[in-house]
Every structure is written in C-alpha cells, then in structure tokens.
Amino acid sequence: MAEKNDIAGRIRTEIEEARRCYGNPPPNEACTCDWVIRPLLDAAGYARQEIVPQASTPGGGYPDYTILPGTPFTWYLEAKDWNRGLESGAEAIQALNYANARGHRWVVLSNGKEWLLFDNHIQGVEASQRVVAKESLDSPGLLDLLLGLSKASVTADGLDSYAKQSRLRAILGHQLADRNSDIVRAISNTLRNKFGLSGASPSDVALYFQELLLRQPAPSATPITTTASVPSERAVDEYYTLLQLREFGEGVGGNAPVAIILPDGGSVSLKSWVDMAKEIVRWCAGYTGMPNLPFRGLEGGNRWFLNYTPVHANGKQMDRHRIVQAGGRSICMDVNRSGRAFVKCLCALCEAASVPTSQIKVKLAKRVTD
C-alpha cells in the first residue's frame, strides 16, 4: 500500500507539471515525449532500461516506446504531437499493429493531453472500438489509468482489473440510463415477474438509474486538483445536468460554462458555450457514433447545427462555424447561437446518439438563480 501511495504521489506531481503545457505547448512530438509522456512513465515505476524508444517489431514498425521488452508483460505506447488529434481510425490501427506483430495485449496512444488504452484481446471489431479507457490531463481519472499502467500493476495483472472496471463504468453508465437497452428491459421484466411490481416500466427503471448515477461523484479514487485547473473565481461548486440547463430556458442567458463532466467521468475546463459544444460532439461521436449529418438540432428553420460542409439547408454559408474532429471526420459546427440554443441542440444530439443528458454535468460561471 505504501509503495502504491508513493507511485500515486509521483504520478500526481508529474500530471500537475504536465498541465503547464496548456500555457506552453510542446512544439513537436519529441518535446511531447520529453516533457509529458516519458516523465509520467518514469513516475509510474519503470526503470530506465525498461522503456525502449523506437524498438523494431517483426512487422517493420517502430513504436515510440516498448515498455518491459522481452517479458510476458510487454506493452507499447505510440506518441503523437500535442496538437494532433487521436480521433482517426488510422491512429488506432497504427498503434495496434505493434501489438499484433508480437501477440501482446496492451497499447496506449497519447498526444500528451489525451490517453487512450487499447485491449488487443477484443476481437471482431474495428481498432477504434478496442479502446477500454480514455482520459485526459484535465480528467481526475488519468491518475487511475496511470496507476493501472504502472509497473507494479502490469506485472500483477492489475491492468486487466482496471480495464474491466473502466469498461463496466462506460457500458453500464450508458445502458442503465437507456430505457431501450436490453439490460433495463431485463430488469423491468424481473421486477414485474418476480417481485410483482407490475408498474415497473423500462422508463421507470432508466429514470431510477439516471437519478442514482447523477448522485454519484465522478469515478476516480484519487481526484487531482491544481490551481492551474480551477476555473473562474465566479464559478460555483454546483454542477447542472445538460437536461437541467435545457429546462432552465432563458435562465442560462448571460452565463457561461467553465467545466464539464462527461458520462465516462472525464472532466474538462471550458471558456465558452462553443468549447462545451465541441466536447459533447466529440464525446458522442466517440461513444455511439454521430447521427446522420446534416443535423438540425432545433425544429424548423433552415440552419444546420452540424454538417460536413459549412453550408445550411437553404444553401447559405454558415456565418460562423468551428471545425470539430469527431468520429474520424471533420465536422462543421454552426456557432452563431446563444447559450440556450446550444443547450437545446446538444440535448437533441445526445438523444439522437442515445447518450443520456442527465450524465453530462456542467458547471457555470454563476448560479442560474443569480
């Protein structure tokens, strides 16, 4: 236990140091490795000789790092530039090719900001669907991921246990809040047939779990807080669900989001409604896939919220838009909208993508009642 606490303390210190890169980004991939990735691997308990850069694999590839080479516990880390997104399927395929060449199980893909853990034992699906954990420097869960990747954990099969729990949280968090899921329907049938609760509909069961999950803290055994990640001084501790924000209506006017907790427990600092929208669009695309585009978001009118080109339904160009890398595609998001309109569009997107709006929690710069 003392050793684990020591490792956690070292990892926590390096995460705090890595967050400084938000203000001074690494200029290239090599700096991302030297400033962020390698220090975190060292903190996770690996000796210098247990991390080999650019070692060749039988397939001819050169993973950025081979960890614990020549042992039954070998795993690989593929690094990318700080400013390079990890959403494309090509990135995942490249990373997993190294494990395929040697028959190893675990692969990590990271640009320093985001960390994706792949389980190569998951077969019959695309490479991007083998992600069993996804965390970021802003996420309290990154410490748990790095503890799972620590030498002490990997050599004792602790990474397998971490991956199982991570997948359970992601799958059950979605399934238990979806009234149309097989799990919720099975629970509803059991309540009716075995316990005589004749009025227990799938909607009732899903609502129960939505409220239960909403009361739970973000899934991290050891949250990390630093002054660099604390939002505006006007921020309050209370989080509102995306569903609550929609119900507030005009009450969100004149406000701004400063942080968001996504359904997998990952948290991100925000500066605007546009930032919030980008995070939710990316998360929906990575979890269940985007609905068919173009996507309107609001009933009526001639404006698209999301499209593959910056053009509305009436053929006019979007006055203001942002490019979001999501689901392996570049998506144009219309940002000429109020906070209230963003909330309504995002609720519609989540519903279309089967992502419960009650599992997305947003902290505002000031209370809605102010």
C-alpha positions as CSV (number, residue, x, y, z in Angstrom):
1,M,0.0,0.0,0.0
2,A,2.8,2.4,0.9
3,E,4.5,1.7,-2.5
4,K,1.3,2.4,-4.3
5,N,0.8,5.7,-2.4
6,D,4.4,6.7,-3.3
7,I,3.8,5.9,-7.0
8,A,0.5,7.8,-6.9
9,G,2.2,10.8,-5.4
10,R,4.9,10.8,-8.1
11,I,2.3,10.5,-10.9
12,R,0.2,13.2,-9.3
13,T,3.2,15.6,-9.3
14,E,4.1,14.8,-12.9
15,I,0.5,15.4,-14.0
16,E,0.5,18.8,-12.4
17,E,3.8,19.6,-14.1
18,A,2.4,18.3,-17.5
19,R,-0.6,20.6,-17.2
20,R,1.8,23.6,-17.5
21,C,2.0,22.6,-21.2
22,Y,-1.5,24.1,-21.7
23,G,0.2,27.5,-21.4
24,N,3.4,26.5,-23.1
25,P,2.6,23.7,-25.6
26,P,5.3,21.3,-26.8
27,P,6.4,22.4,-30.3
28,N,6.7,18.9,-31.7
29,E,6.3,15.2,-31.0
30,A,9.7,14.8,-29.5
31,C,9.0,17.6,-26.9
32,T,5.7,16.0,-26.1
33,C,7.5,12.8,-25.3
34,D,10.3,14.5,-23.3
35,W,8.0,17.0,-21.4
36,V,4.9,14.9,-20.7
37,I,4.9,11.2,-21.7
38,R,8.4,10.0,-20.5
39,P,8.2,11.7,-17.1
40,L,4.8,10.1,-16.5
41,L,6.2,6.6,-17.4
42,D,9.1,7.2,-15.1
43,A,6.8,8.2,-12.3
44,A,4.8,5.0,-12.9
45,G,7.7,3.0,-11.6
46,Y,9.6,1.9,-14.7
47,A,13.4,1.8,-14.7
48,R,15.3,3.5,-17.5
49,Q,16.2,0.1,-19.1
50,E,12.6,-1.0,-19.0
51,I,11.5,1.7,-21.5
52,V,13.0,1.3,-25.0
53,P,12.3,4.0,-27.6
54,Q,11.9,3.2,-31.3
55,A,12.5,-0.6,-31.0
56,S,11.6,-2.5,-34.1
57,T,8.8,-5.0,-34.4
58,P,8.5,-8.1,-36.7
59,G,6.1,-6.2,-38.9
60,G,8.6,-3.5,-39.5
61,G,7.1,-0.9,-37.3
62,Y,8.9,1.3,-34.7
63,P,6.6,2.0,-31.7
64,D,7.7,5.2,-29.8
65,Y,8.1,3.2,-26.6
66,T,8.2,-0.5,-25.9
67,I,7.7,-1.0,-22.1
68,L,9.1,-4.1,-20.3
69,P,10.5,-5.6,-23.6
70,G,11.3,-9.3,-23.7
71,T,8.9,-10.1,-20.9
72,P,5.3,-11.5,-20.8
73,F,4.2,-8.0,-19.7
74,T,5.4,-6.1,-22.7
75,W,3.1,-3.2,-23.8
76,Y,3.5,-0.4,-26.3
77,L,3.0,3.4,-26.4
78,E,2.5,5.3,-29.6
79,A,3.1,9.1,-29.1
80,K,1.7,11.9,-31.2
81,D,2.2,15.6,-31.4
82,W,0.5,17.7,-28.7
83,N,-1.8,19.4,-31.3
84,R,-2.6,16.2,-33.2
85,G,-6.0,14.7,-32.6
86,L,-6.4,11.0,-31.9
87,E,-9.9,10.5,-33.4
88,S,-9.0,8.9,-36.7
89,G,-9.1,5.2,-37.1
90,A,-5.6,5.2,-38.7
91,E,-4.0,6.3,-35.4
92,A,-5.6,3.3,-33.6
93,I,-4.7,0.8,-36.4
94,Q,-1.1,2.0,-36.3
95,A,-0.8,1.6,-32.6
96,L,-2.4,-1.8,-32.5
97,N,-0.2,-3.1,-35.4
98,Y,2.7,-3.2,-32.9
99,A,0.8,-5.5,-30.5
100,N,-0.4,-7.7,-33.4
101,A,3.1,-8.3,-34.6
102,R,4.2,-9.7,-31.2
103,G,1.0,-11.1,-29.9
104,H,0.8,-8.6,-27.0
105,R,-2.3,-7.2,-25.4
106,W,-2.0,-3.6,-24.3
107,V,-1.3,-0.5,-26.3
108,V,-1.5,3.2,-25.3
109,L,-2.0,6.0,-27.8
110,S,-1.3,9.5,-26.4
111,N,-0.6,13.1,-27.6
112,G,0.2,14.1,-24.0
113,K,-3.2,15.7,-23.5
114,E,-5.3,12.6,-24.2
115,W,-4.5,9.0,-23.2
116,L,-6.3,6.0,-24.9
117,L,-5.8,2.4,-23.6
118,F,-6.5,-0.4,-26.2
119,D,-7.1,-4.0,-25.4
120,N,-6.0,-6.1,-28.3
121,H,-7.8,-9.2,-26.9
122,I,-11.0,-7.6,-28.1
123,Q,-11.5,-9.1,-31.5
124,G,-14.1,-8.9,-34.3
125,V,-14.4,-5.1,-34.0
126,E,-12.6,-2.1,-35.6
127,A,-9.4,-0.9,-33.9
128,S,-11.1,2.2,-32.5
129,Q,-13.7,0.0,-30.7
130,R,-10.9,-1.6,-28.7
131,V,-10.5,1.4,-26.5
132,V,-11.2,0.4,-22.9
133,A,-10.2,3.7,-21.3
134,K,-9.9,7.3,-22.4
135,E,-8.6,10.0,-20.1
136,S,-7.1,13.5,-20.4
137,L,-4.8,15.7,-18.4
138,D,-7.9,17.5,-17.1
139,S,-9.6,14.3,-16.0
140,P,-9.3,13.0,-12.4
141,G,-9.4,9.5,-13.9
142,L,-5.9,9.9,-15.5
143,L,-4.3,9.1,-12.2
144,D,-6.2,5.8,-12.0
145,L,-5.2,5.0,-15.6
146,L,-1.6,5.6,-15.0
147,L,-1.7,3.6,-11.8
148,G,-3.2,0.8,-13.9
149,L,-0.3,1.2,-16.3
150,S,2.4,1.3,-13.5
151,K,5.0,-1.5,-13.4
152,A,3.6,-2.9,-10.1
153,S,0.1,-3.1,-11.6
154,V,1.0,-4.5,-15.0
155,T,3.2,-7.3,-13.6
156,A,0.5,-8.3,-11.2
157,D,-2.4,-8.3,-13.8
158,G,-3.8,-5.1,-12.2
159,L,-4.2,-3.5,-15.7
160,D,-6.7,-6.2,-16.6
161,S,-8.8,-5.4,-13.5
162,Y,-8.6,-1.7,-14.2
163,A,-9.7,-2.2,-17.8
164,K,-12.7,-4.4,-16.7
165,Q,-13.9,-1.7,-14.3
166,S,-13.4,1.1,-16.8
167,R,-15.4,-0.8,-19.4
168,L,-18.1,-1.6,-16.9
169,R,-18.5,2.0,-15.9
170,A,-18.7,3.1,-19.5
171,I,-21.1,0.4,-20.7
172,L,-23.4,0.3,-17.6
173,G,-23.4,4.1,-17.3
174,H,-24.9,4.2,-20.8
175,Q,-27.1,1.0,-20.7
176,L,-28.7,1.6,-17.3
177,A,-29.9,5.1,-18.3
178,D,-31.3,4.0,-21.6
179,R,-34.9,2.8,-21.4
180,N,-34.5,0.8,-24.7
181,S,-31.4,-1.1,-23.6
182,D,-31.5,-4.9,-23.1
183,I,-30.3,-4.5,-19.5
184,V,-33.0,-2.1,-18.5
185,R,-35.7,-4.2,-20.2
186,A,-34.4,-7.3,-18.4
187,I,-34.5,-5.5,-15.0
188,S,-38.0,-4.3,-15.7
189,N,-39.2,-7.8,-16.6
190,T,-37.6,-9.2,-13.5
191,L,-39.3,-6.6,-11.3
192,R,-42.7,-7.3,-12.8
193,N,-42.5,-11.1,-13.0
194,K,-40.5,-12.0,-9.9
195,F,-41.3,-9.2,-7.4
196,G,-44.8,-8.3,-8.5
197,L,-44.0,-4.7,-9.4
198,S,-46.5,-4.5,-12.2
199,G,-46.0,-0.8,-12.9
200,A,-42.2,-1.0,-13.3
201,S,-41.7,0.1,-16.9
202,P,-38.3,0.4,-18.6
203,S,-38.7,4.2,-18.5
204,D,-39.2,4.0,-14.7
205,V,-36.1,1.8,-14.3
206,A,-34.0,4.1,-16.6
207,L,-35.1,7.1,-14.6
208,Y,-34.1,5.5,-11.3
209,F,-30.6,4.8,-12.6
210,Q,-30.3,8.2,-14.1
211,E,-31.0,9.8,-10.8
212,L,-28.7,7.3,-9.0
213,L,-25.8,7.9,-11.3
214,L,-26.3,11.7,-11.1
215,R,-25.8,11.5,-7.3
216,Q,-22.5,9.7,-7.7
217,P,-19.2,11.5,-7.8
218,A,-17.0,11.2,-10.9
219,P,-15.4,7.8,-10.9
220,S,-11.9,8.4,-9.5
221,A,-10.4,7.0,-6.4
222,T,-7.9,9.8,-6.1
223,P,-9.0,13.1,-7.7
224,I,-6.4,15.7,-8.6
225,T,-6.9,19.4,-8.2
226,T,-4.4,22.1,-9.0
227,T,-4.7,25.9,-9.1
228,A,-4.0,25.8,-12.9
229,S,-7.1,23.7,-13.5
230,V,-9.5,25.7,-11.2
231,P,-12.0,27.7,-13.3
232,S,-13.0,31.3,-12.9
233,E,-13.3,32.7,-9.3
234,R,-17.0,33.3,-10.0
235,A,-17.5,29.6,-10.5
236,V,-19.6,27.7,-8.0
237,D,-19.3,24.1,-6.9
238,E,-22.7,23.1,-8.2
239,Y,-23.0,21.2,-11.4
240,Y,-26.1,21.2,-13.6
241,T,-27.0,18.4,-15.9
242,L,-27.5,19.2,-19.6
243,L,-31.1,18.3,-19.1
244,Q,-31.5,20.8,-16.3
245,L,-29.9,23.5,-18.4
246,R,-32.5,22.9,-21.1
247,E,-35.3,23.2,-18.5
248,F,-33.9,26.5,-17.2
249,G,-34.6,28.0,-20.7
250,E,-33.7,31.7,-20.7
251,G,-32.2,31.3,-17.2
252,V,-28.8,30.3,-18.8
253,G,-28.7,33.6,-20.7
254,G,-25.7,35.8,-19.8
255,N,-23.9,32.9,-18.3
256,A,-21.0,30.7,-19.5
257,P,-19.8,27.2,-18.8
258,V,-16.5,26.8,-17.0
259,A,-16.2,23.0,-16.7
260,I,-17.9,19.8,-17.8
261,I,-18.0,16.2,-16.6
262,L,-18.7,13.7,-19.4
263,P,-20.5,10.4,-18.9
264,D,-17.2,8.5,-18.5
265,G,-16.2,10.7,-15.6
266,G,-13.7,12.8,-17.6
267,S,-13.7,16.5,-16.8
268,V,-12.6,19.4,-19.0
269,S,-12.2,23.1,-18.2
270,L,-14.2,25.4,-20.5
271,K,-14.2,29.0,-21.5
272,S,-17.4,29.3,-23.6
273,W,-20.5,27.5,-24.9
274,V,-18.6,26.7,-28.1
275,D,-16.0,24.8,-26.0
276,M,-18.8,22.9,-24.3
277,A,-20.4,22.0,-27.6
278,K,-17.1,20.8,-29.1
279,E,-16.5,18.4,-26.1
280,I,-20.0,17.0,-26.3
281,V,-19.9,16.5,-30.0
282,R,-16.6,14.7,-29.8
283,W,-17.8,12.5,-26.9
284,C,-21.0,11.5,-28.7
285,A,-19.1,10.6,-31.9
286,G,-16.5,8.5,-30.0
287,Y,-19.0,6.7,-27.9
288,T,-22.0,5.8,-30.0
289,G,-21.2,7.5,-33.3
290,M,-22.8,10.6,-34.9
291,P,-26.4,10.6,-36.1
292,N,-26.8,11.1,-39.8
293,L,-25.5,14.5,-40.9
294,P,-26.5,17.2,-41.6
295,F,-28.1,17.5,-38.2
296,R,-30.5,20.4,-37.5
297,G,-30.7,20.3,-33.7
298,L,-33.7,22.7,-33.5
299,E,-37.1,22.1,-35.0
300,G,-37.9,24.2,-38.1
301,G,-35.7,26.8,-39.8
302,N,-33.1,26.5,-42.5
303,R,-30.0,26.2,-40.3
304,W,-28.0,23.1,-39.7
305,F,-26.2,22.7,-36.3
306,L,-23.7,20.1,-37.7
307,N,-22.8,19.4,-41.3
308,Y,-19.8,18.1,-43.2
309,T,-19.6,21.4,-45.1
310,P,-20.2,25.0,-43.7
311,V,-23.5,25.3,-45.6
312,H,-27.0,25.5,-44.2
313,A,-30.2,23.8,-45.5
314,N,-31.0,26.8,-47.6
315,G,-27.6,26.8,-49.3
316,K,-26.3,29.8,-47.4
317,Q,-22.8,29.7,-45.8
318,M,-22.7,29.4,-42.0
319,D,-22.0,32.9,-40.7
320,R,-19.6,31.5,-38.0
321,H,-18.5,27.9,-37.6
322,R,-15.9,25.7,-36.0
323,I,-14.3,22.5,-37.3
324,V,-14.6,19.6,-34.8
325,Q,-12.6,16.4,-35.4
326,A,-15.1,13.7,-34.4
327,G,-15.6,10.1,-35.3
328,G,-12.7,10.3,-37.8
329,R,-14.3,13.1,-39.8
330,S,-14.1,16.9,-39.9
331,I,-17.5,18.3,-38.9
332,C,-18.6,21.9,-39.3
333,M,-20.4,23.2,-36.3
334,D,-22.5,26.3,-36.6
335,V,-21.6,28.5,-33.6
336,N,-23.7,31.6,-34.3
337,R,-26.0,30.6,-31.5
338,S,-26.9,31.7,-27.9
339,G,-26.1,29.6,-24.9
340,R,-29.8,28.5,-24.7
341,A,-29.7,27.4,-28.4
342,F,-26.5,25.5,-27.8
343,V,-28.1,23.6,-24.9
344,K,-31.2,22.7,-26.9
345,C,-29.1,21.5,-29.9
346,L,-26.8,19.4,-27.7
347,C,-29.7,17.8,-25.9
348,A,-31.2,16.8,-29.3
349,L,-27.8,15.5,-30.4
350,C,-27.5,13.4,-27.2
351,E,-30.9,12.0,-27.6
352,A,-30.2,11.1,-31.2
353,A,-27.0,9.4,-30.2
354,S,-28.6,7.6,-27.2
355,V,-26.4,9.5,-24.7
356,P,-28.4,10.3,-21.5
357,T,-28.4,14.1,-21.0
358,S,-28.5,13.5,-17.2
359,Q,-25.0,12.1,-17.3
360,I,-23.4,15.2,-18.7
361,K,-22.8,17.8,-15.9
362,V,-21.9,21.4,-16.5
363,K,-20.5,24.0,-14.1
364,L,-21.5,27.6,-14.9
365,A,-19.7,30.8,-14.1
366,K,-22.5,31.8,-11.8
367,R,-25.6,30.2,-10.4
368,V,-28.7,30.2,-12.7
369,T,-30.7,31.9,-9.9
370,D,-28.3,34.8,-9.6
